[in-house]
Amino acid sequence: MAFLSKETELINFINSKILTKNEIEYNTILYYFVKVMKDSILRSYNRLNDIIWLQECTIIVFNIFWNIYSYTFNIKLTMFLCERAVLLFNEYIDLAKNTFKENNTEFKINSTDVKLFIYKRTIGPIKLKKKSKTFNRNIIKIKEASINLKNIINNLSINLILSKNNLETILNYFENLIPDIYYKLYQKKIKFSGEKLIEDLNCTSDLKTIIKLLNKFKLDCEIIYYIFKTTKDNKHCVTILNQLQYINELDDILDDYYKIQNYNIHKKVYYSNKIKTFKNILKQKN
């Protein structure tokens, strides 16, 4: 990556990788976004062993992801430069820590200086151009979804670190569990923030409960999507879901991982109960 040390080299490299709008695969963006966030968290925490710097790293990577992708439409380039950012970030903090330690002084770094250093070597001098209305509409929806996913992943990661649960295993699970159905919701302009999931995660350190909560979030997304397909009303799907709540819901969620062979088992009780209740509400209205 030494050849990207100069601004002219960096901008020429980025410009050479710009794709056409016809090559955009919108349905994959959230998956790759979650993958980048997961890798950033794992690599920064494994190297620095510090929750605060983990959070700083994800903020930087989030901004780089959306600036590069919006400029080039190139997900491979976006991921490459995000990976470069994490490497530079870890090396910067590590070197600074060692320097302060050698000088027997207190470790203090201005986070703004770190960000400017990383941005200069990843985003460089690019200037975002005006995009088509269709592109902007699609990207705004996906970016809003990514903000929610970033918040969930950050809170989930902190929970797992503090509770000494397996960070990598659960983040890998989240990566494969959520992005696809979450994209479907936001594609239909259905906003489901995940605030309740974050709130519930903050109340437990039990691994089986954490898995249950992630499974519940997945099922809730699917229930919301079912409600939308039935009603064609994207503004009230989440409200309707909230009306389907019942006591001790979590008891009906399995505490093991989703797999193709047991997918229907996961949907058997909780999902079925809520769909049945929803259908009864529709019958009463009709």
C-alpha positions as CSV (number, residue, x, y, z in Angstrom):
1,M,0.0,0.0,0.0
2,A,3.1,2.3,0.0
3,F,2.2,3.3,-3.6
4,L,-0.8,5.2,-2.2
5,S,1.2,7.5,0.0
6,K,0.8,10.5,-2.2
7,E,-2.6,12.3,-2.8
8,T,-2.2,12.2,-6.6
9,E,-1.5,8.4,-6.5
10,L,-4.5,7.9,-4.3
11,I,-7.0,9.9,-6.3
12,N,-5.8,8.4,-9.6
13,F,-6.1,4.9,-8.1
14,I,-9.6,5.7,-6.8
15,N,-10.7,7.2,-10.1
16,S,-9.5,4.2,-12.0
17,K,-11.8,2.0,-10.0
18,I,-15.1,3.9,-10.6
19,L,-17.9,1.7,-11.9
20,T,-21.0,2.6,-13.8
21,K,-24.4,3.0,-12.0
22,N,-25.6,-0.1,-13.9
23,E,-23.1,-2.2,-12.0
24,I,-24.5,-1.3,-8.6
25,E,-26.0,-4.3,-6.6
26,Y,-28.0,-2.5,-4.0
27,N,-29.2,-5.7,-2.3
28,T,-25.6,-6.6,-1.3
29,I,-24.5,-3.3,0.2
30,L,-25.8,-3.9,3.7
31,Y,-24.2,-7.3,3.8
32,Y,-20.8,-5.9,2.9
33,F,-21.3,-3.0,5.3
34,V,-21.9,-5.3,8.2
35,K,-18.9,-7.4,7.2
36,V,-16.7,-4.3,7.1
37,M,-17.9,-3.2,10.5
38,K,-17.4,-6.7,12.0
39,D,-13.9,-7.0,10.6
40,S,-13.1,-3.5,11.9
41,I,-14.2,-4.3,15.4
42,L,-12.4,-7.7,15.6
43,R,-9.1,-6.4,14.2
44,S,-9.0,-3.2,16.2
45,Y,-10.0,-4.9,19.5
46,N,-7.7,-7.8,19.0
47,R,-4.8,-5.4,18.3
48,L,-5.6,-2.6,20.8
49,N,-7.7,-4.3,23.4
50,D,-9.6,-1.1,24.1
51,I,-13.4,-0.4,23.7
52,I,-13.0,3.3,23.2
53,W,-10.6,2.9,20.3
54,L,-12.8,0.2,18.9
55,Q,-15.7,2.7,18.7
56,E,-13.4,5.4,17.2
57,C,-12.4,2.9,14.5
58,T,-15.9,2.1,13.5
59,I,-16.8,5.8,13.2
60,I,-13.8,6.3,10.8
61,V,-14.6,3.2,8.8
62,F,-18.3,4.1,8.5
63,N,-17.4,7.5,7.0
64,I,-14.9,6.0,4.6
65,F,-17.3,3.3,3.5
66,W,-20.0,5.7,2.5
67,N,-17.7,8.3,0.9
68,I,-15.8,5.8,-1.2
69,Y,-18.9,3.8,-2.2
70,S,-20.9,6.9,-3.1
71,Y,-18.0,8.2,-5.2
72,T,-17.1,4.9,-7.0
73,F,-20.1,2.5,-6.8
74,N,-17.3,-0.1,-6.2
75,I,-17.8,-2.3,-3.2
76,K,-14.5,-4.1,-3.6
77,L,-12.6,-0.9,-3.6
78,T,-14.7,0.3,-0.7
79,M,-13.8,-2.7,1.4
80,F,-10.1,-2.5,0.4
81,L,-9.9,1.1,1.6
82,C,-11.8,0.3,4.8
83,E,-9.3,-2.5,5.5
84,R,-6.5,-0.1,4.8
85,A,-8.0,2.4,7.2
86,V,-8.2,-0.2,10.0
87,L,-4.6,-1.2,9.4
88,L,-3.4,2.4,9.5
89,F,-5.6,3.1,12.5
90,N,-4.2,0.2,14.5
91,E,-0.6,1.1,13.6
92,Y,-1.1,4.7,14.5
93,I,-2.5,4.0,17.9
94,D,0.0,1.2,18.6
95,L,2.9,3.4,17.7
96,A,1.6,6.3,19.7
97,K,1.1,4.1,22.8
98,N,4.7,2.8,22.6
99,T,6.1,6.3,22.1
100,F,4.3,7.6,25.2
101,K,5.4,4.5,27.1
102,E,9.1,4.9,26.1
103,N,9.0,8.5,27.2
104,N,7.2,7.6,30.5
105,T,4.4,10.1,29.8
106,E,0.6,9.7,30.0
107,F,-1.0,8.3,26.8
108,K,-3.0,11.1,25.2
109,I,-4.0,11.3,21.6
110,N,-6.4,13.8,19.9
111,S,-8.9,11.7,18.0
112,T,-9.3,14.4,15.4
113,D,-5.7,14.0,14.5
114,V,-6.1,10.3,14.1
115,K,-9.2,10.8,11.8
116,L,-7.4,13.3,9.6
117,F,-4.4,11.1,9.2
118,I,-6.6,8.1,8.2
119,Y,-8.9,10.1,5.9
120,K,-6.0,11.6,4.1
121,R,-4.7,8.2,3.2
122,T,-8.0,6.6,2.3
123,I,-10.5,9.1,1.1
124,G,-7.9,11.6,0.0
125,P,-9.0,14.7,-1.9
126,I,-12.1,13.1,-3.5
127,K,-15.1,15.4,-4.0
128,L,-18.5,13.8,-4.2
129,K,-20.3,14.6,-7.5
130,K,-24.0,15.2,-7.9
131,K,-25.8,11.8,-8.4
132,S,-29.1,10.9,-10.0
133,K,-32.3,11.1,-8.0
134,T,-32.8,7.3,-8.1
135,F,-29.3,6.7,-6.8
136,N,-29.7,9.2,-4.0
137,R,-33.1,7.8,-2.9
138,N,-31.7,4.2,-2.8
139,I,-28.5,5.2,-1.0
140,I,-30.3,7.4,1.5
141,K,-32.5,4.4,2.5
142,I,-29.5,2.0,2.7
143,K,-27.3,4.4,4.6
144,E,-30.1,5.1,7.1
145,A,-30.3,1.3,7.6
146,S,-26.6,1.1,8.0
147,I,-26.6,3.7,10.8
148,N,-29.0,1.5,12.8
149,L,-27.0,-1.6,12.1
150,K,-23.8,0.2,13.2
151,N,-25.4,1.1,16.5
152,I,-26.6,-2.4,17.1
153,I,-23.2,-4.0,16.2
154,N,-21.4,-1.5,18.5
155,N,-23.6,-2.2,21.4
156,L,-23.6,-5.9,20.8
157,S,-19.8,-5.9,20.6
158,I,-19.4,-3.9,23.8
159,N,-21.8,-6.3,25.6
160,L,-19.9,-9.4,24.4
161,I,-16.5,-7.9,25.4
162,L,-17.7,-6.9,28.9
163,S,-19.5,-10.3,29.4
164,K,-16.4,-12.1,28.0
165,N,-18.5,-14.0,25.5
166,N,-17.2,-15.0,22.1
167,L,-17.1,-11.8,20.1
168,E,-16.1,-13.3,16.7
169,T,-18.7,-16.1,16.7
170,I,-21.6,-13.8,17.5
171,L,-20.6,-11.1,15.0
172,N,-20.2,-13.7,12.3
173,Y,-23.7,-14.9,13.2
174,F,-25.1,-11.4,13.0
175,E,-23.4,-10.8,9.7
176,N,-25.3,-13.8,8.2
177,L,-28.5,-13.4,10.0
178,I,-29.7,-9.8,9.6
179,P,-28.5,-7.8,6.5
180,D,-30.7,-9.5,3.9
181,I,-34.1,-9.1,5.7
182,Y,-33.1,-5.7,7.0
183,Y,-32.4,-4.5,3.4
184,K,-35.8,-5.7,2.3
185,L,-37.5,-3.5,5.0
186,Y,-35.6,-0.4,4.1
187,Q,-36.1,-1.0,0.4
188,K,-39.8,-0.7,1.2
189,K,-39.2,2.4,3.3
190,I,-40.0,0.6,6.5
191,K,-38.0,2.0,9.4
192,F,-37.1,-0.5,12.2
193,S,-34.4,1.0,14.3
194,G,-33.5,-1.8,16.6
195,E,-33.6,0.4,19.7
196,K,-35.5,-2.3,21.6
197,L,-32.8,-4.9,20.7
198,I,-30.1,-2.6,22.0
199,E,-32.0,-1.9,25.2
200,D,-32.5,-5.6,25.8
201,L,-28.9,-6.4,25.0
202,N,-27.8,-3.9,27.6
203,C,-29.8,-5.8,30.2
204,T,-28.1,-9.2,29.8
205,S,-24.7,-10.9,29.7
206,D,-26.0,-14.4,29.2
207,L,-24.9,-15.8,25.9
208,K,-28.1,-17.9,25.3
209,T,-30.2,-14.8,26.0
210,I,-28.1,-12.8,23.5
211,I,-28.7,-15.4,20.8
212,K,-32.4,-15.4,21.6
213,L,-32.5,-11.6,21.3
214,L,-30.8,-11.7,17.9
215,N,-33.1,-14.5,16.7
216,K,-36.1,-12.4,17.9
217,F,-34.9,-9.4,16.0
218,K,-34.6,-11.5,12.9
219,L,-38.1,-12.9,13.3
220,D,-39.5,-9.5,14.0
221,C,-38.1,-8.2,10.8
222,E,-39.7,-11.1,8.9
223,I,-43.0,-10.5,10.7
224,I,-42.9,-6.8,9.7
225,Y,-42.2,-7.8,6.1
226,Y,-45.1,-10.2,6.1
227,I,-47.4,-7.5,7.5
228,F,-46.2,-5.2,4.7
229,K,-46.9,-7.7,2.0
230,T,-50.3,-8.3,3.4
231,T,-51.3,-4.7,4.0
232,K,-49.1,-2.8,1.5
233,D,-48.8,-0.1,4.2
234,N,-45.2,0.7,5.0
235,K,-45.9,3.4,7.6
236,H,-47.7,1.3,10.2
237,C,-45.9,-2.2,10.0
238,V,-43.8,-1.6,13.1
239,T,-46.8,-0.2,15.0
240,I,-48.8,-3.3,14.2
241,L,-45.9,-5.5,15.3
242,N,-45.9,-3.8,18.7
243,Q,-49.6,-4.6,19.0
244,L,-48.8,-8.3,18.7
245,Q,-46.7,-8.4,21.9
246,Y,-47.5,-11.0,24.5
247,I,-46.0,-11.9,28.0
248,N,-42.8,-13.9,28.1
249,E,-42.2,-13.8,24.4
250,L,-38.5,-14.7,24.7
251,D,-39.5,-18.1,26.1
252,D,-40.7,-19.0,22.6
253,I,-37.4,-18.1,20.9
254,L,-34.8,-20.8,20.4
255,D,-31.4,-20.1,21.9
256,D,-29.4,-21.9,19.2
257,Y,-28.2,-20.6,15.8
258,Y,-30.3,-20.4,12.7
259,K,-29.4,-23.1,10.1
260,I,-31.1,-24.0,6.9
261,Q,-32.2,-27.3,8.3
262,N,-33.9,-25.8,11.5
263,Y,-35.2,-22.6,10.0
264,N,-38.8,-23.6,10.2
265,I,-38.3,-24.8,13.8
266,H,-37.3,-21.2,14.7
267,K,-40.5,-19.9,13.2
268,K,-42.8,-22.5,14.7
269,V,-43.9,-20.8,17.9
270,Y,-43.1,-17.1,18.2
271,Y,-43.5,-16.3,14.5
272,S,-46.6,-18.4,14.1
273,N,-48.3,-16.9,17.2
274,K,-47.7,-13.4,16.0
275,I,-48.9,-14.1,12.4
276,K,-52.0,-15.8,13.8
277,T,-52.7,-12.8,16.0
278,F,-52.2,-10.4,13.1
279,K,-54.6,-12.4,10.9
280,N,-57.2,-12.3,13.7
281,I,-56.9,-8.5,13.9
282,L,-57.4,-8.3,10.1
283,K,-60.5,-10.4,10.3
284,Q,-62.0,-8.2,13.1
285,K,-61.4,-5.1,10.9
286,N,-63.1,-6.7,8.0
